[in-house]
Amino acid sequence: MVRKQLYLEASQDRLLKRWARERGTTEAELVREAIAWYASSPRSPAASAAWQQEVAFMRRLLAEGPLPERERRWRREDLYAERLERYERHFR
């Protein structure tokens, strides 16, 4: 691990101490969890970059146009029946 020093407002310090006490963990662990949560949230730059890659992928697919006509070998009703059967087997 890498040691970091940071400055908090007094109200943030009180809140951090209270949360750590209530959860039975350290303040440092809460800060690490907060950083991990932020990194995985939709607001994070990493998530934004991943979303932009997905958008570019979808735009490429749209630009290619529809797939050539092919014979479909399934019916919607069959798919629903198969899914229901799997669901029922899982919860028996």
Secondary structure, 3 states (H helix, E strand, C coil): CCCCCCCCCHHHHHHHHHHHHHHCCCHHHHHHHHHHHHHHCCCCHHHHHHHHHHHHHHHHHHHHCCCCCCCCCCCHHHHHHHHHHHHHHHCC
